[in-house]
């Protein structure tokens, strides 16, 4: 079955399909001034980033040059820290219409910024959003706060589980103004994995740079938990996860571009390919794991 999926025709692309599971294409006009200033300060190519956020055709050409076939485009709701409202969902749904096989939509919901969580969930389903992002340090909540009375969070997870929508959690730290890094400890995802065992969970960034051991434990404990290695410099990957071979079948390649500290998608991919690990493991992380989550 997987072999058949890997041979899918993606407009001339052939297997294996390289997937970057974590790229930020977002509505720049929503950014708070402080967050946007940090982006501009960290990126000399900010004008190019802005062009790609406006033009999916330009961005697809950039992916071609980088050697990436598919990209998951990360968005989430975080009015306090970044400025993003639920309008990100319509933005990314419209953006990915340019080529929905290559551009995979990720949107978001926020328990404290909704007047009708059921209607917001329905909107996610109507827009055919293909992943939901929860960003605890930016949304200022713990992933398991449904145990503390935040019932909206439980509704989000139940809807994701029932409809086969994976949920990505930011784990690890953030340098943006107003971020609260105590929320970034992945241990709080343990409850989520227990309570929603059929929901596929992606641990973005593997808890770096503080909680990699916790992330590794969760991957080995829970069948429904996966690792996204974005935001980790490839040359440091084996330092962070020295037993990567044990979790490679649940690991996805990602860059976190154009986040601070990620200069270039192509260079990131080249550095990953240069790692001293078996080619079969590289193909699993670059392609096969993502194909089990987004097969088409």
NORWOFEN-V627086 format. One record per pair of residues at least 4 apart in sequence whose ideal C-beta (glycine too) atoms are under 6 Angstrom apart, sorted by the first residue. I is the first residue (numbers start at 1). GAP is how many residues later the second one is. D is the distance in whole Angstrom. If there is no record, write none. Layout:
i: (I | I)
gap: (GAP | GAP)
d: (D | D)
This chain:
i: (5 | 5 | 6 | 6 | 7 | 10 | 13 | 16 | 16 | 17 | 17 | 17 | 18 | 18 | 18 | 18 | 19 | 19 | 20 | 20 | 20 | 20 | 21 | 21 | 21 | 21 | 21 | 22 | 22 | 22 | 22 | 22 | 23 | 23 | 23 | 24 | 25 | 25 | 26 | 27 | 28 | 28 | 30 | 30 | 31 | 31 | 31 | 32 | 34 | 35 | 35 | 39 | 40 | 42 | 43 | 49 | 51 | 51 | 52 | 52 | 56 | 56 | 63 | 63 | 66 | 66 | 67 | 70 | 72 | 72 | 73 | 73 | 74 | 74 | 75 | 75 | 75 | 75 | 75 | 76 | 76 | 76 | 77 | 77 | 77 | 77 | 78 | 78 | 78 | 78 | 78 | 79 | 79 | 81 | 81 | 81 | 81 | 82 | 84 | 89 | 89 | 92 | 92 | 93 | 93 | 96 | 96 | 96 | 99 | 104 | 104 | 105 | 105 | 106 | 106 | 107 | 108 | 109 | 109 | 110 | 111 | 111 | 111 | 114 | 117 | 117 | 121 | 124 | 131 | 131 | 132 | 132 | 132 | 133 | 134 | 135 | 135 | 136 | 136 | 136 | 136 | 137 | 137 | 137 | 137 | 137 | 137 | 138 | 140 | 141 | 142 | 142 | 143 | 143 | 143 | 143 | 144 | 144 | 144 | 145 | 145 | 146 | 146 | 146 | 157 | 160 | 160 | 160 | 161 | 161 | 161 | 166 | 166 | 167 | 168 | 168 | 169 | 170 | 171 | 171 | 171 | 171 | 171 | 172 | 172 | 172 | 172 | 173 | 173 | 174 | 185 | 186 | 186 | 186 | 186 | 186 | 186 | 187 | 191 | 192 | 193 | 193 | 193 | 193 | 197 | 200 | 201 | 201 | 202 | 202 | 203 | 203 | 204 | 205 | 206 | 206 | 206 | 207 | 207 | 207 | 207 | 208 | 212 | 217 | 218 | 218 | 219 | 219 | 219 | 219 | 226 | 227 | 228 | 228 | 230 | 230 | 230 | 231 | 232 | 232 | 234 | 234 | 235 | 236 | 238 | 244 | 247 | 248 | 248 | 248 | 251 | 251 | 252 | 252 | 253 | 253 | 255 | 255 | 255 | 256 | 257 | 257 | 277 | 282 | 283 | 284 | 284 | 291)
gap: (286 | 290 | 9 | 10 | 8 | 91 | 56 | 267 | 271 | 52 | 53 | 270 | 50 | 51 | 268 | 269 | 51 | 271 | 48 | 51 | 234 | 235 | 51 | 207 | 231 | 233 | 269 | 52 | 206 | 208 | 232 | 234 | 48 | 50 | 234 | 50 | 28 | 48 | 49 | 64 | 22 | 25 | 53 | 54 | 4 | 5 | 52 | 51 | 143 | 47 | 141 | 4 | 6 | 218 | 215 | 209 | 4 | 7 | 6 | 7 | 39 | 42 | 5 | 8 | 199 | 200 | 202 | 32 | 32 | 34 | 19 | 33 | 32 | 59 | 13 | 17 | 31 | 32 | 33 | 32 | 57 | 59 | 7 | 9 | 31 | 33 | 4 | 6 | 57 | 60 | 61 | 6 | 34 | 57 | 95 | 97 | 98 | 56 | 4 | 18 | 38 | 13 | 15 | 12 | 34 | 4 | 7 | 9 | 4 | 26 | 190 | 24 | 25 | 25 | 27 | 22 | 25 | 11 | 47 | 29 | 39 | 41 | 42 | 6 | 35 | 38 | 38 | 5 | 35 | 37 | 28 | 33 | 35 | 35 | 35 | 4 | 35 | 5 | 7 | 47 | 48 | 37 | 42 | 43 | 44 | 46 | 47 | 41 | 40 | 4 | 41 | 46 | 26 | 45 | 46 | 49 | 44 | 47 | 48 | 5 | 8 | 4 | 7 | 8 | 39 | 5 | 7 | 39 | 35 | 37 | 38 | 34 | 127 | 34 | 34 | 36 | 20 | 34 | 13 | 15 | 32 | 34 | 36 | 12 | 33 | 35 | 36 | 8 | 11 | 5 | 26 | 17 | 21 | 25 | 28 | 29 | 32 | 27 | 4 | 4 | 8 | 29 | 31 | 32 | 27 | 24 | 23 | 24 | 24 | 26 | 12 | 24 | 24 | 26 | 6 | 9 | 21 | 4 | 5 | 7 | 8 | 24 | 28 | 4 | 4 | 7 | 6 | 8 | 28 | 31 | 24 | 24 | 24 | 26 | 24 | 25 | 26 | 25 | 5 | 8 | 37 | 38 | 36 | 4 | 4 | 4 | 4 | 33 | 36 | 37 | 34 | 38 | 37 | 38 | 32 | 33 | 7 | 10 | 13 | 6 | 5 | 8 | 4 | 4 | 4 | 4 | 5 | 4)
d: (5 | 5 | 4 | 6 | 5 | 5 | 5 | 6 | 4 | 4 | 6 | 6 | 5 | 5 | 5 | 6 | 4 | 4 | 5 | 5 | 6 | 5 | 5 | 6 | 4 | 4 | 6 | 6 | 6 | 4 | 3 | 5 | 5 | 6 | 5 | 5 | 6 | 4 | 6 | 5 | 6 | 5 | 5 | 5 | 5 | 4 | 5 | 4 | 5 | 5 | 6 | 6 | 5 | 4 | 6 | 5 | 6 | 5 | 6 | 4 | 5 | 4 | 5 | 6 | 4 | 4 | 6 | 5 | 4 | 6 | 6 | 6 | 5 | 6 | 4 | 5 | 6 | 5 | 6 | 3 | 4 | 5 | 5 | 5 | 4 | 4 | 5 | 5 | 6 | 4 | 5 | 6 | 6 | 4 | 6 | 4 | 6 | 6 | 5 | 4 | 6 | 5 | 6 | 6 | 4 | 5 | 4 | 5 | 5 | 5 | 6 | 5 | 5 | 4 | 5 | 4 | 5 | 5 | 5 | 6 | 5 | 4 | 5 | 5 | 4 | 5 | 4 | 5 | 5 | 6 | 6 | 6 | 5 | 5 | 5 | 5 | 4 | 6 | 6 | 4 | 6 | 5 | 4 | 6 | 5 | 5 | 5 | 6 | 6 | 5 | 6 | 5 | 6 | 5 | 5 | 5 | 5 | 4 | 6 | 4 | 6 | 5 | 4 | 4 | 5 | 4 | 5 | 5 | 5 | 5 | 4 | 4 | 6 | 6 | 4 | 5 | 6 | 5 | 6 | 4 | 5 | 6 | 4 | 5 | 4 | 5 | 5 | 5 | 6 | 4 | 5 | 6 | 5 | 5 | 5 | 5 | 6 | 5 | 6 | 6 | 6 | 4 | 6 | 5 | 6 | 6 | 6 | 5 | 5 | 5 | 5 | 6 | 5 | 4 | 6 | 4 | 5 | 3 | 5 | 6 | 4 | 5 | 5 | 6 | 6 | 5 | 5 | 6 | 5 | 6 | 5 | 5 | 5 | 5 | 3 | 6 | 4 | 4 | 5 | 6 | 4 | 4 | 6 | 6 | 6 | 6 | 6 | 5 | 5 | 6 | 5 | 6 | 5 | 5 | 5 | 5 | 5 | 5 | 5 | 5 | 5 | 5 | 5 | 6 | 6 | 5 | 6 | 6)
